[in-house]
Amino acid sequence: MDTKDFALGKQNLILIGIAFAVIILGFALMAGPGSTPEHYNPDIFSFRRIVLAPGIAFAGFVFMIYAIMKKSK
């Protein structure tokens, strides 16, 4: 197949892959043990899970939009 048939170029696809990896990283940083009625875990309110991880995931989504909208040369 000719590459001119694709809607996105090679660079766009690479950027989309990077953005997807950043989104996965953000969601992985949000993961962790939860609290149960018998045991309270204060780690659910840590900086990493409340501020850092959602910020990284959001940045990944913004970068994904950029990767899709970027014009190929």
C-alpha positions as CSV (number, residue, x, y, z in Angstrom):
1,M,0.0,0.0,0.0
2,D,1.1,3.5,-0.6
3,T,1.5,5.7,2.5
4,K,-0.5,8.5,0.9
5,D,-3.6,6.4,1.5
6,F,-3.3,6.8,5.3
7,A,-5.0,9.8,7.1
8,L,-2.0,10.1,9.5
9,G,1.7,10.1,8.7
10,K,4.4,8.1,10.4
11,Q,5.3,11.0,12.7
12,N,1.7,11.3,13.8
13,L,1.5,7.6,14.6
14,I,4.7,7.8,16.7
15,L,3.4,10.8,18.6
16,I,0.1,9.0,19.2
17,G,2.0,6.0,20.6
18,I,3.9,8.2,23.0
19,A,0.7,10.0,24.1
20,F,-0.9,6.6,24.7
21,A,2.1,5.5,26.8
22,V,1.8,8.8,28.9
23,I,-1.9,8.2,29.5
24,I,-1.2,4.6,30.6
25,L,1.6,5.9,32.9
26,G,-0.9,8.4,34.5
27,F,-3.5,5.7,35.1
28,A,-0.8,3.3,36.5
29,L,0.3,6.0,39.0
30,M,-3.3,6.3,40.2
31,A,-3.4,2.6,41.0
32,G,-2.8,1.2,44.4
33,P,-4.3,-0.4,47.4
34,G,-7.6,1.0,48.6
35,S,-9.1,1.3,52.0
36,T,-11.4,-1.3,53.6
37,P,-13.8,-0.8,56.5
38,E,-11.4,-2.8,58.7
39,H,-8.2,-1.0,57.6
40,Y,-7.9,2.7,56.7
41,N,-5.1,3.4,54.2
42,P,-4.2,7.1,54.1
43,D,-2.1,6.6,50.9
44,I,-5.4,7.0,48.8
45,F,-5.1,10.7,49.5
46,S,-1.4,11.0,48.6
47,F,0.0,13.7,46.3
48,R,0.9,11.1,43.6
49,R,-2.7,9.7,43.4
50,I,-4.6,12.9,43.7
51,V,-2.5,15.5,41.9
52,L,0.4,14.1,39.9
53,A,-1.2,11.1,38.2
54,P,-4.4,12.9,36.9
55,G,-2.1,15.7,35.7
56,I,0.0,13.3,33.8
57,A,-3.0,11.5,32.3
58,F,-4.6,14.8,31.3
59,A,-1.3,15.9,29.7
60,G,-1.3,12.7,27.7
61,F,-4.8,13.4,26.4
62,V,-3.8,16.9,25.4
63,F,-0.7,15.5,23.7
64,M,-2.9,13.0,21.9
65,I,-5.1,15.7,20.5
66,Y,-1.9,17.5,19.3
67,A,-0.6,14.3,17.8
68,I,-3.8,13.8,15.8
69,M,-4.1,17.4,14.7
70,K,-0.4,17.9,13.7
71,K,0.0,18.4,9.9
72,S,2.4,16.0,8.2
73,K,5.1,17.5,6.0
